[in-house]
Amino acid sequence: MRRPTPLGADAPTGCYGSWVAWIVRVATPQRMRVYTGLMAAPMLCGLAWNYARGSGLLDGSGNVIGGDFLAFYTGARLFLAGRLAESYQAGDRFDFPAQVAFQQELLAPQRPTGVDAFVNPPHAVLFYLPFAGSSYAVGLALWWTAGLAALALSIGLLRRELPALRAVPAWRLFAACWLFLPTWAWFGYGQATALILLICTGFFVLLRRGRDGWAGACLSCLAFKPQLAVASALLLLARGRWRALAAGAGGTAAWLAVGYALAPDAARAYLALVPRLGAMLRVQGYDTSGVQSFFGFAALLLDAFSARAADLLCAVLVLGALGWLAWRWWRTPWRPGTSRWDRMIAATFAIGWLASPQLYLYDLMLLLLPLAIVWSHSPPGAPLGGGPVLAWTAVVWLLAFLGTPLARVQLYLSSAISVGPFAVQLATLAILAWGVEVVRRRDA
């Protein structure tokens, strides 16, 4: 029997094969630990320095600490005050007057820059209410604690489900999550990514165990960010998992009904806001360079020339990627727990999340799930299966650090020579390539 090699049994040839071989030689576990430390140390020092220069709840840059949690806190507090419908009034330039007034009063005498807007649907406040009963600082501390618990629970579920992960102590897996910059971004921004990771992990584990109904119900918990559930719902449709689809649809309807019952005026106001949310992504001052999705890729590349062309390219990429995933699922035997099935669902997660219009650095923390799934099927001596999958994993890890700065540099240089601004979002291409290689080599 042939021994597995770091390049895999079906190693590519030519220039691509040479590049893969070089990455595999460079990205050894020992070197990756050194690289990670060298990149993480200045980042953490900079983060600590930024906080140390701040005042009160503002950091040295004038931004609110855990700024995205401020949006969640604002929505929950305005809901408690009976003003949630008013909060969805965006204004002509998406300045959300009611939310700005609340946040300025909350942070006075400090003056935050801009507004951290709550744009989730009304039922999303149910996730945030437990953290809005006290001051912002206490709520943020509880939110961070809940997020860390959600991350630890996700690791526990995966260790119980994937035998290879049980060979690694839970504390080491938890520590390994912090070698990935998006994990720090999730924590620093105070985002909900750890909760989303737990939902996706629960969906994977339940579906793998054949508990389709519960898997669909679990997926419906993403009703507050439904764009992240599109690819998962598509795989259920492609494979005719009707019980899961019915449970998912029922759960989503229940979330919407609860939201309407709690605040009918807010539900109507939110429906009026939804058609405008796409334009919010293009408002002046919006930092598109940090968007890692197909939309971000298309907007960075073509918005300076034609927003319509950018939207067309985005639609082609989204429909093409989802169509390709559906076709691959149609050809994949439904055998949960096999290497082929697990790798296919890992690729579905990674590629499917690119279809979400808003996919920021902190959202890339979700990639920990498909990476863990693929790693659990690594043959001896070939992490992540070796070859292109290992190579693209290294590239994704690197671009998590450098993707946004590289996009900003491209925008600056293209503007300086009067041919832009435009940029290529390299992180989007790397994640797409990673998912494609996982599917191509799932049988190896």
C-alpha beads as a LAMMPS data file, in Angstrom:
LAMMPS data file: protein, C-alpha beads

444 atoms
443 bonds

1 atom types
1 bond types

-500.0 500.0 xlo xhi
-500.0 500.0 ylo yhi
-500.0 500.0 zlo zhi

Masses

1 110.0

Atoms # bond

1 1 1 0.000 0.000 0.000
2 1 1 1.341 3.461 -0.895
3 1 1 2.191 5.676 2.023
4 1 1 0.500 9.088 2.090
5 1 1 2.841 11.963 1.411
6 1 1 2.505 15.638 2.316
7 1 1 1.575 16.307 -1.296
8 1 1 -1.102 13.618 -1.436
9 1 1 -1.526 10.782 -3.870
10 1 1 -2.919 13.021 -6.594
11 1 1 -0.406 15.839 -6.330
12 1 1 -0.733 18.508 -9.055
13 1 1 2.040 19.012 -11.579
14 1 1 3.521 21.925 -13.483
15 1 1 3.827 25.453 -12.064
16 1 1 0.837 24.903 -9.795
17 1 1 2.398 21.716 -8.449
18 1 1 5.704 23.483 -7.821
19 1 1 3.948 26.251 -5.932
20 1 1 2.017 23.734 -3.833
21 1 1 5.203 21.801 -3.069
22 1 1 6.952 24.995 -1.952
23 1 1 4.060 26.002 0.356
24 1 1 3.974 22.514 1.875
25 1 1 7.708 22.679 2.586
26 1 1 7.413 26.127 4.147
27 1 1 4.193 25.581 6.142
28 1 1 5.446 22.885 8.494
29 1 1 3.751 22.698 11.925
30 1 1 6.931 23.878 13.638
31 1 1 7.351 26.864 11.320
32 1 1 3.658 27.763 11.468
33 1 1 3.901 28.105 15.237
34 1 1 6.814 30.513 14.785
35 1 1 5.074 32.461 12.012
36 1 1 1.924 32.745 14.090
37 1 1 3.837 34.058 17.078
38 1 1 5.718 36.604 14.988
39 1 1 2.463 37.922 13.513
40 1 1 0.355 37.716 16.665
41 1 1 2.822 39.448 19.004
42 1 1 2.840 42.882 17.299
43 1 1 -0.912 42.630 16.720
44 1 1 -1.612 42.041 20.416
45 1 1 0.837 44.756 21.439
46 1 1 -0.890 47.181 19.087
47 1 1 -4.304 46.198 20.426
48 1 1 -3.187 46.693 24.031
49 1 1 -1.596 50.053 23.161
50 1 1 -4.767 51.193 21.399
51 1 1 -6.892 50.332 24.437
52 1 1 -4.383 51.893 26.846
53 1 1 -4.518 55.221 24.984
54 1 1 -8.299 55.264 25.147
55 1 1 -10.607 56.891 27.618
56 1 1 -13.590 55.226 29.238
57 1 1 -15.365 53.047 26.700
58 1 1 -13.428 54.484 23.740
59 1 1 -10.113 53.161 22.474
60 1 1 -7.221 55.291 21.268
61 1 1 -8.812 55.628 17.811
62 1 1 -12.068 57.005 19.197
63 1 1 -13.988 53.802 18.539
64 1 1 -16.160 52.107 21.145
65 1 1 -14.571 49.017 22.693
66 1 1 -16.520 45.991 21.436
67 1 1 -18.187 48.356 18.975
68 1 1 -20.464 45.861 17.246
69 1 1 -21.886 44.803 20.589
70 1 1 -22.903 48.447 20.981
71 1 1 -25.264 47.911 18.034
72 1 1 -26.786 44.827 19.698
73 1 1 -27.012 46.631 23.030
74 1 1 -28.688 49.594 21.322
75 1 1 -31.320 47.409 19.663
76 1 1 -32.147 45.611 22.893
77 1 1 -32.356 48.799 24.965
78 1 1 -34.534 50.570 22.416
79 1 1 -36.769 47.505 22.329
80 1 1 -37.156 47.677 26.122
81 1 1 -38.015 51.359 25.756
82 1 1 -40.657 50.588 23.106
83 1 1 -38.672 52.443 20.419
84 1 1 -37.418 49.586 18.240
85 1 1 -39.524 50.677 15.255
86 1 1 -38.016 54.151 15.495
87 1 1 -34.517 52.666 15.470
88 1 1 -35.042 51.281 11.943
89 1 1 -35.533 54.789 10.486
90 1 1 -32.238 55.009 8.623
91 1 1 -32.356 58.583 7.387
92 1 1 -31.167 59.740 3.988
93 1 1 -27.528 58.727 4.564
94 1 1 -28.034 55.757 6.875
95 1 1 -27.204 57.800 9.960
96 1 1 -30.037 56.192 12.027
97 1 1 -30.958 59.290 14.110
98 1 1 -32.657 57.436 16.980
99 1 1 -29.716 55.084 17.415
100 1 1 -27.170 57.919 17.211
101 1 1 -29.036 59.854 19.905
102 1 1 -29.144 56.819 22.190
103 1 1 -25.456 56.008 21.734
104 1 1 -24.351 59.601 22.271
105 1 1 -26.348 59.768 25.493
106 1 1 -24.992 56.394 26.604
107 1 1 -21.354 57.358 26.026
108 1 1 -21.501 61.027 27.081
109 1 1 -19.354 63.022 27.610
110 1 1 -17.264 60.935 25.194
111 1 1 -18.030 61.414 21.506
112 1 1 -17.888 58.233 19.396
113 1 1 -17.192 58.431 15.681
114 1 1 -20.224 57.512 13.559
115 1 1 -22.930 55.046 14.570
116 1 1 -22.823 51.306 15.220
117 1 1 -26.219 50.571 13.702
118 1 1 -28.547 47.768 14.732
119 1 1 -29.909 46.336 11.466
120 1 1 -30.870 42.822 12.571
121 1 1 -34.544 41.794 12.372
122 1 1 -36.710 42.383 15.474
123 1 1 -36.569 38.793 16.736
124 1 1 -32.772 39.094 17.013
125 1 1 -33.207 41.191 20.169
126 1 1 -34.081 37.940 21.965
127 1 1 -30.400 36.955 21.673
128 1 1 -29.251 40.284 23.083
129 1 1 -31.787 41.018 25.838
130 1 1 -29.939 38.958 28.500
131 1 1 -26.949 41.274 28.066
132 1 1 -28.818 44.584 28.037
133 1 1 -30.189 44.626 31.572
134 1 1 -27.251 46.523 33.053
135 1 1 -24.582 48.981 31.954
136 1 1 -22.799 48.656 28.647
137 1 1 -19.547 47.570 30.307
138 1 1 -21.243 44.800 32.280
139 1 1 -23.230 43.702 29.235
140 1 1 -20.074 43.524 27.104
141 1 1 -18.269 41.462 29.764
142 1 1 -21.184 39.015 29.897
143 1 1 -21.324 38.932 26.088
144 1 1 -17.643 38.079 25.853
145 1 1 -18.086 35.374 28.490
146 1 1 -21.008 33.857 26.591
147 1 1 -18.995 33.934 23.363
148 1 1 -16.063 32.120 24.949
149 1 1 -18.481 29.536 26.323
150 1 1 -20.024 29.090 22.856
151 1 1 -16.568 28.541 21.348
152 1 1 -15.699 25.992 24.041
153 1 1 -19.032 24.200 23.515
154 1 1 -18.426 24.044 19.758
155 1 1 -15.050 22.408 20.411
156 1 1 -16.664 19.949 22.820
157 1 1 -19.325 18.949 20.292
158 1 1 -16.734 18.422 17.570
159 1 1 -14.468 16.369 19.836
160 1 1 -17.359 14.062 20.666
161 1 1 -18.311 13.711 17.010
162 1 1 -14.916 13.474 15.276
163 1 1 -12.644 10.766 16.748
164 1 1 -9.422 12.355 15.495
165 1 1 -10.095 15.500 17.535
166 1 1 -10.405 13.482 20.730
167 1 1 -6.695 12.699 20.463
168 1 1 -5.997 16.415 21.027
169 1 1 -6.677 17.938 24.465
170 1 1 -9.568 20.387 24.475
171 1 1 -7.382 23.182 25.846
172 1 1 -4.994 22.824 22.911
173 1 1 -7.837 23.041 20.418
174 1 1 -9.175 26.112 22.221
175 1 1 -5.718 27.707 22.168
176 1 1 -5.286 26.846 18.479
177 1 1 -8.383 28.910 17.645
178 1 1 -6.476 31.996 18.788
179 1 1 -3.731 31.403 16.245
180 1 1 -6.232 32.641 13.638
181 1 1 -6.626 36.432 13.426
182 1 1 -10.422 36.366 12.827
183 1 1 -10.862 34.877 16.322
184 1 1 -9.226 37.969 17.810
185 1 1 -11.320 40.157 15.505
186 1 1 -14.526 38.482 16.720
187 1 1 -13.569 39.129 20.339
188 1 1 -12.373 42.683 19.768
189 1 1 -15.417 43.731 17.761
190 1 1 -17.818 42.061 20.197
191 1 1 -19.520 40.256 17.335
192 1 1 -21.918 37.274 17.394
193 1 1 -19.623 34.987 15.376
194 1 1 -19.030 32.497 18.212
195 1 1 -22.796 32.020 18.543
196 1 1 -23.100 31.488 14.778
197 1 1 -20.221 28.996 14.939
198 1 1 -22.073 27.047 17.636
199 1 1 -25.255 26.976 15.533
200 1 1 -23.381 25.725 12.458
201 1 1 -21.551 23.135 14.546
202 1 1 -24.820 21.914 16.000
203 1 1 -26.307 21.668 12.521
204 1 1 -23.323 19.633 11.291
205 1 1 -23.302 17.266 14.267
206 1 1 -27.059 16.657 14.201
207 1 1 -27.135 16.116 10.440
208 1 1 -24.179 13.755 10.693
209 1 1 -26.036 11.708 13.308
210 1 1 -29.110 11.409 11.095
211 1 1 -31.274 13.693 13.238
212 1 1 -32.532 15.716 10.301
213 1 1 -35.428 17.397 12.050
214 1 1 -33.305 18.729 14.876
215 1 1 -30.618 19.779 12.384
216 1 1 -33.148 21.861 10.458
217 1 1 -34.464 23.404 13.656
218 1 1 -30.917 24.272 14.695
219 1 1 -30.231 25.883 11.318
220 1 1 -33.355 28.030 11.715
221 1 1 -31.615 29.799 14.607
222 1 1 -29.683 31.655 11.893
223 1 1 -32.892 33.505 11.073
224 1 1 -31.213 36.625 12.463
225 1 1 -28.491 36.209 9.775
226 1 1 -30.248 34.060 7.152
227 1 1 -27.664 34.756 4.431
228 1 1 -25.249 32.463 6.270
229 1 1 -27.724 29.563 6.049
230 1 1 -28.387 29.679 2.291
231 1 1 -25.805 27.069 1.233
232 1 1 -26.772 24.705 4.065
233 1 1 -30.426 24.928 3.071
234 1 1 -29.410 24.337 -0.546
235 1 1 -27.614 21.089 0.290
236 1 1 -30.733 19.872 2.119
237 1 1 -32.798 20.707 -0.955
238 1 1 -30.336 19.083 -3.368
239 1 1 -30.386 15.845 -1.384
240 1 1 -34.114 15.890 -0.634
241 1 1 -33.783 16.074 3.165
242 1 1 -37.403 17.121 3.504
243 1 1 -37.682 16.629 7.257
244 1 1 -34.769 18.985 7.845
245 1 1 -36.155 21.514 5.380
246 1 1 -39.606 21.399 6.981
247 1 1 -38.144 21.842 10.461
248 1 1 -35.953 24.688 9.245
249 1 1 -38.843 26.452 7.546
250 1 1 -41.047 25.948 10.586
251 1 1 -38.379 27.229 12.948
252 1 1 -37.746 30.298 10.800
253 1 1 -41.472 31.036 10.636
254 1 1 -41.641 30.718 14.422
255 1 1 -38.783 33.205 14.880
256 1 1 -40.490 35.686 12.541
257 1 1 -43.834 35.226 14.270
258 1 1 -42.288 35.829 17.683
259 1 1 -40.578 38.954 16.387
260 1 1 -43.845 40.264 14.969
261 1 1 -45.741 39.449 18.155
262 1 1 -43.175 41.233 20.311
263 1 1 -42.990 44.375 18.181
264 1 1 -45.393 44.504 15.201
265 1 1 -44.527 48.130 14.402
266 1 1 -40.819 47.287 14.418
267 1 1 -41.419 44.296 12.141
268 1 1 -43.136 46.515 9.593
269 1 1 -40.426 49.148 9.882
270 1 1 -37.747 46.529 9.350
271 1 1 -39.495 45.204 6.220
272 1 1 -39.468 48.764 4.870
273 1 1 -35.728 49.016 5.619
274 1 1 -34.689 45.681 4.028
275 1 1 -34.796 46.876 0.369
276 1 1 -32.369 49.685 1.301
277 1 1 -29.787 47.549 3.097
278 1 1 -27.969 46.784 -0.156
279 1 1 -27.424 50.504 -0.745
280 1 1 -26.016 50.786 2.787
281 1 1 -23.034 48.707 1.641
282 1 1 -22.149 51.465 -0.824
283 1 1 -22.727 54.562 1.279
284 1 1 -19.787 56.979 1.237
285 1 1 -17.257 56.069 3.902
286 1 1 -18.253 52.394 4.048
287 1 1 -15.074 50.295 4.228
288 1 1 -15.604 47.750 1.448
289 1 1 -11.946 46.692 1.641
290 1 1 -12.786 44.556 4.662
291 1 1 -15.614 42.638 2.978
292 1 1 -14.427 39.126 2.065
293 1 1 -17.551 37.917 0.216
294 1 1 -18.379 37.648 -3.483
295 1 1 -20.055 41.045 -3.131
296 1 1 -16.897 42.542 -1.643
297 1 1 -14.816 41.020 -4.422
298 1 1 -17.085 42.405 -7.167
299 1 1 -17.525 45.836 -5.549
300 1 1 -13.798 46.354 -4.999
301 1 1 -13.055 45.324 -8.565
302 1 1 -15.794 47.121 -10.513
303 1 1 -17.651 49.721 -8.409
304 1 1 -15.364 52.533 -9.577
305 1 1 -16.420 51.816 -13.157
306 1 1 -19.980 50.514 -12.871
307 1 1 -21.993 49.461 -9.830
308 1 1 -24.351 47.604 -12.149
309 1 1 -21.474 45.573 -13.573
310 1 1 -20.306 44.823 -10.026
311 1 1 -23.784 43.586 -9.080
312 1 1 -23.889 41.426 -12.216
313 1 1 -20.503 39.879 -11.425
314 1 1 -21.589 39.267 -7.836
315 1 1 -24.766 37.540 -9.013
316 1 1 -22.794 35.354 -11.428
317 1 1 -20.343 34.345 -8.709
318 1 1 -23.054 33.603 -6.142
319 1 1 -25.280 31.635 -8.513
320 1 1 -22.302 29.843 -10.034
321 1 1 -20.898 28.810 -6.652
322 1 1 -24.244 27.706 -5.239
323 1 1 -25.127 25.896 -8.459
324 1 1 -21.796 24.064 -8.424
325 1 1 -22.317 23.023 -4.793
326 1 1 -25.829 21.774 -5.555
327 1 1 -24.512 19.757 -8.496
328 1 1 -21.746 18.223 -6.391
329 1 1 -24.212 17.290 -3.664
330 1 1 -26.493 15.683 -6.232
331 1 1 -23.555 13.433 -7.168
332 1 1 -22.452 12.745 -3.578
333 1 1 -23.896 9.661 -1.825
334 1 1 -25.699 10.539 1.380
335 1 1 -23.484 8.679 3.835
336 1 1 -23.018 10.926 6.869
337 1 1 -19.781 10.322 8.719
338 1 1 -17.772 9.189 5.732
339 1 1 -14.733 11.180 4.656
340 1 1 -16.373 12.118 1.359
341 1 1 -19.542 13.423 3.039
342 1 1 -17.666 15.326 5.731
343 1 1 -15.352 17.018 3.245
344 1 1 -18.274 17.962 1.044
345 1 1 -20.097 19.662 3.897
346 1 1 -16.878 21.430 4.922
347 1 1 -16.543 22.858 1.413
348 1 1 -20.226 23.820 1.436
349 1 1 -19.742 25.844 4.586
350 1 1 -16.634 27.644 3.302
351 1 1 -17.889 28.450 -0.204
352 1 1 -21.483 29.056 0.867
353 1 1 -20.541 31.738 3.364
354 1 1 -18.950 33.722 0.534
355 1 1 -22.479 34.244 -0.818
356 1 1 -23.291 36.443 2.187
357 1 1 -23.043 40.122 1.174
358 1 1 -21.514 41.100 4.528
359 1 1 -18.611 38.818 5.374
360 1 1 -15.975 40.599 7.391
361 1 1 -12.709 39.553 8.994
362 1 1 -14.439 38.429 12.188
363 1 1 -16.839 36.283 10.138
364 1 1 -13.880 34.285 8.831
365 1 1 -13.650 32.781 12.315
366 1 1 -16.397 30.449 11.050
367 1 1 -13.750 28.767 8.885
368 1 1 -12.521 27.042 12.049
369 1 1 -15.404 24.571 11.588
370 1 1 -14.635 23.349 8.035
371 1 1 -10.913 23.370 8.841
372 1 1 -11.519 21.121 11.863
373 1 1 -13.677 18.762 9.786
374 1 1 -11.066 18.376 7.051
375 1 1 -8.208 18.091 9.555
376 1 1 -10.024 15.245 11.333
377 1 1 -9.660 13.150 8.157
378 1 1 -5.935 13.841 7.679
379 1 1 -3.881 10.725 6.931
380 1 1 -0.680 10.188 8.944
381 1 1 2.057 12.580 7.920
382 1 1 -0.227 14.739 5.755
383 1 1 -2.005 17.512 7.740
384 1 1 -5.317 18.487 6.118
385 1 1 -4.621 15.806 3.515
386 1 1 -1.457 17.572 2.350
387 1 1 -0.969 18.996 -1.125
388 1 1 -3.204 21.798 -2.403
389 1 1 -5.570 21.748 0.587
390 1 1 -2.682 22.336 2.985
391 1 1 -1.224 24.961 0.657
392 1 1 -4.479 26.903 0.329
393 1 1 -5.053 26.636 4.087
394 1 1 -1.730 28.404 4.612
395 1 1 -2.726 31.084 2.097
396 1 1 -6.123 31.623 3.750
397 1 1 -4.429 31.888 7.143
398 1 1 -1.964 34.456 5.793
399 1 1 -4.618 36.515 3.997
400 1 1 -6.675 36.662 7.173
401 1 1 -3.839 38.878 8.400
402 1 1 -3.030 40.679 5.170
403 1 1 -6.120 40.562 2.920
404 1 1 -7.690 43.847 4.034
405 1 1 -4.404 45.841 4.112
406 1 1 -3.497 44.508 0.660
407 1 1 -6.899 45.605 -0.673
408 1 1 -6.361 49.096 0.760
409 1 1 -2.908 49.319 -0.797
410 1 1 -4.346 48.341 -4.180
411 1 1 -7.073 50.990 -3.852
412 1 1 -4.496 53.640 -2.995
413 1 1 -2.090 52.743 -5.798
414 1 1 -4.803 52.446 -8.461
415 1 1 -6.151 55.855 -7.437
416 1 1 -2.672 57.351 -7.460
417 1 1 -2.179 56.391 -11.105
418 1 1 -5.736 57.457 -12.013
419 1 1 -7.034 54.064 -13.105
420 1 1 -9.175 53.247 -10.068
421 1 1 -9.844 52.896 -7.308
422 1 1 -10.096 49.150 -7.673
423 1 1 -8.649 46.101 -5.950
424 1 1 -8.724 42.312 -6.032
425 1 1 -9.943 40.801 -2.751
426 1 1 -7.444 37.959 -2.554
427 1 1 -8.967 36.388 0.566
428 1 1 -12.198 35.641 -1.316
429 1 1 -10.322 33.830 -4.072
430 1 1 -8.256 31.855 -1.547
431 1 1 -11.311 30.636 0.378
432 1 1 -13.007 29.655 -2.881
433 1 1 -9.888 27.770 -4.022
434 1 1 -9.660 26.014 -0.644
435 1 1 -13.235 24.763 -0.921
436 1 1 -12.774 23.595 -4.501
437 1 1 -9.615 21.653 -3.614
438 1 1 -11.359 20.005 -0.646
439 1 1 -14.076 18.742 -2.987
440 1 1 -11.629 17.633 -5.695
441 1 1 -9.591 15.602 -3.224
442 1 1 -12.332 14.343 -0.934
443 1 1 -11.868 10.761 -2.157
444 1 1 -8.088 10.706 -1.764

Bonds

1 1 1 2
2 1 2 3
3 1 3 4
4 1 4 5
5 1 5 6
6 1 6 7
7 1 7 8
8 1 8 9
9 1 9 10
10 1 10 11
11 1 11 12
12 1 12 13
13 1 13 14
14 1 14 15
15 1 15 16
16 1 16 17
17 1 17 18
18 1 18 19
19 1 19 20
20 1 20 21
21 1 21 22
22 1 22 23
23 1 23 24
24 1 24 25
25 1 25 26
26 1 26 27
27 1 27 28
28 1 28 29
29 1 29 30
30 1 30 31
31 1 31 32
32 1 32 33
33 1 33 34
34 1 34 35
35 1 35 36
36 1 36 37
37 1 37 38
38 1 38 39
39 1 39 40
40 1 40 41
41 1 41 42
42 1 42 43
43 1 43 44
44 1 44 45
45 1 45 46
46 1 46 47
47 1 47 48
48 1 48 49
49 1 49 50
50 1 50 51
51 1 51 52
52 1 52 53
53 1 53 54
54 1 54 55
55 1 55 56
56 1 56 57
57 1 57 58
58 1 58 59
59 1 59 60
60 1 60 61
61 1 61 62
62 1 62 63
63 1 63 64
64 1 64 65
65 1 65 66
66 1 66 67
67 1 67 68
68 1 68 69
69 1 69 70
70 1 70 71
71 1 71 72
72 1 72 73
73 1 73 74
74 1 74 75
75 1 75 76
76 1 76 77
77 1 77 78
78 1 78 79
79 1 79 80
80 1 80 81
81 1 81 82
82 1 82 83
83 1 83 84
84 1 84 85
85 1 85 86
86 1 86 87
87 1 87 88
88 1 88 89
89 1 89 90
90 1 90 91
91 1 91 92
92 1 92 93
93 1 93 94
94 1 94 95
95 1 95 96
96 1 96 97
97 1 97 98
98 1 98 99
99 1 99 100
100 1 100 101
101 1 101 102
102 1 102 103
103 1 103 104
104 1 104 105
105 1 105 106
106 1 106 107
107 1 107 108
108 1 108 109
109 1 109 110
110 1 110 111
111 1 111 112
112 1 112 113
113 1 113 114
114 1 114 115
115 1 115 116
116 1 116 117
117 1 117 118
118 1 118 119
119 1 119 120
120 1 120 121
121 1 121 122
122 1 122 123
123 1 123 124
124 1 124 125
125 1 125 126
126 1 126 127
127 1 127 128
128 1 128 129
129 1 129 130
130 1 130 131
131 1 131 132
132 1 132 133
133 1 133 134
134 1 134 135
135 1 135 136
136 1 136 137
137 1 137 138
138 1 138 139
139 1 139 140
140 1 140 141
141 1 141 142
142 1 142 143
143 1 143 144
144 1 144 145
145 1 145 146
146 1 146 147
147 1 147 148
148 1 148 149
149 1 149 150
150 1 150 151
151 1 151 152
152 1 152 153
153 1 153 154
154 1 154 155
155 1 155 156
156 1 156 157
157 1 157 158
158 1 158 159
159 1 159 160
160 1 160 161
161 1 161 162
162 1 162 163
163 1 163 164
164 1 164 165
165 1 165 166
166 1 166 167
167 1 167 168
168 1 168 169
169 1 169 170
170 1 170 171
171 1 171 172
172 1 172 173
173 1 173 174
174 1 174 175
175 1 175 176
176 1 176 177
177 1 177 178
178 1 178 179
179 1 179 180
180 1 180 181
181 1 181 182
182 1 182 183
183 1 183 184
184 1 184 185
185 1 185 186
186 1 186 187
187 1 187 188
188 1 188 189
189 1 189 190
190 1 190 191
191 1 191 192
192 1 192 193
193 1 193 194
194 1 194 195
195 1 195 196
196 1 196 197
197 1 197 198
198 1 198 199
199 1 199 200
200 1 200 201
201 1 201 202
202 1 202 203
203 1 203 204
204 1 204 205
205 1 205 206
206 1 206 207
207 1 207 208
208 1 208 209
209 1 209 210
210 1 210 211
211 1 211 212
212 1 212 213
213 1 213 214
214 1 214 215
215 1 215 216
216 1 216 217
217 1 217 218
218 1 218 219
219 1 219 220
220 1 220 221
221 1 221 222
222 1 222 223
223 1 223 224
224 1 224 225
225 1 225 226
226 1 226 227
227 1 227 228
228 1 228 229
229 1 229 230
230 1 230 231
231 1 231 232
232 1 232 233
233 1 233 234
234 1 234 235
235 1 235 236
236 1 236 237
237 1 237 238
238 1 238 239
239 1 239 240
240 1 240 241
241 1 241 242
242 1 242 243
243 1 243 244
244 1 244 245
245 1 245 246
246 1 246 247
247 1 247 248
248 1 248 249
249 1 249 250
250 1 250 251
251 1 251 252
252 1 252 253
253 1 253 254
254 1 254 255
255 1 255 256
256 1 256 257
257 1 257 258
258 1 258 259
259 1 259 260
260 1 260 261
261 1 261 262
262 1 262 263
263 1 263 264
264 1 264 265
265 1 265 266
266 1 266 267
267 1 267 268
268 1 268 269
269 1 269 270
270 1 270 271
271 1 271 272
272 1 272 273
273 1 273 274
274 1 274 275
275 1 275 276
276 1 276 277
277 1 277 278
278 1 278 279
279 1 279 280
280 1 280 281
281 1 281 282
282 1 282 283
283 1 283 284
284 1 284 285
285 1 285 286
286 1 286 287
287 1 287 288
288 1 288 289
289 1 289 290
290 1 290 291
291 1 291 292
292 1 292 293
293 1 293 294
294 1 294 295
295 1 295 296
296 1 296 297
297 1 297 298
298 1 298 299
299 1 299 300
300 1 300 301
301 1 301 302
302 1 302 303
303 1 303 304
304 1 304 305
305 1 305 306
306 1 306 307
307 1 307 308
308 1 308 309
309 1 309 310
310 1 310 311
311 1 311 312
312 1 312 313
313 1 313 314
314 1 314 315
315 1 315 316
316 1 316 317
317 1 317 318
318 1 318 319
319 1 319 320
320 1 320 321
321 1 321 322
322 1 322 323
323 1 323 324
324 1 324 325
325 1 325 326
326 1 326 327
327 1 327 328
328 1 328 329
329 1 329 330
330 1 330 331
331 1 331 332
332 1 332 333
333 1 333 334
334 1 334 335
335 1 335 336
336 1 336 337
337 1 337 338
338 1 338 339
339 1 339 340
340 1 340 341
341 1 341 342
342 1 342 343
343 1 343 344
344 1 344 345
345 1 345 346
346 1 346 347
347 1 347 348
348 1 348 349
349 1 349 350
350 1 350 351
351 1 351 352
352 1 352 353
353 1 353 354
354 1 354 355
355 1 355 356
356 1 356 357
357 1 357 358
358 1 358 359
359 1 359 360
360 1 360 361
361 1 361 362
362 1 362 363
363 1 363 364
364 1 364 365
365 1 365 366
366 1 366 367
367 1 367 368
368 1 368 369
369 1 369 370
370 1 370 371
371 1 371 372
372 1 372 373
373 1 373 374
374 1 374 375
375 1 375 376
376 1 376 377
377 1 377 378
378 1 378 379
379 1 379 380
380 1 380 381
381 1 381 382
382 1 382 383
383 1 383 384
384 1 384 385
385 1 385 386
386 1 386 387
387 1 387 388
388 1 388 389
389 1 389 390
390 1 390 391
391 1 391 392
392 1 392 393
393 1 393 394
394 1 394 395
395 1 395 396
396 1 396 397
397 1 397 398
398 1 398 399
399 1 399 400
400 1 400 401
401 1 401 402
402 1 402 403
403 1 403 404
404 1 404 405
405 1 405 406
406 1 406 407
407 1 407 408
408 1 408 409
409 1 409 410
410 1 410 411
411 1 411 412
412 1 412 413
413 1 413 414
414 1 414 415
415 1 415 416
416 1 416 417
417 1 417 418
418 1 418 419
419 1 419 420
420 1 420 421
421 1 421 422
422 1 422 423
423 1 423 424
424 1 424 425
425 1 425 426
426 1 426 427
427 1 427 428
428 1 428 429
429 1 429 430
430 1 430 431
431 1 431 432
432 1 432 433
433 1 433 434
434 1 434 435
435 1 435 436
436 1 436 437
437 1 437 438
438 1 438 439
439 1 439 440
440 1 440 441
441 1 441 442
442 1 442 443
443 1 443 444
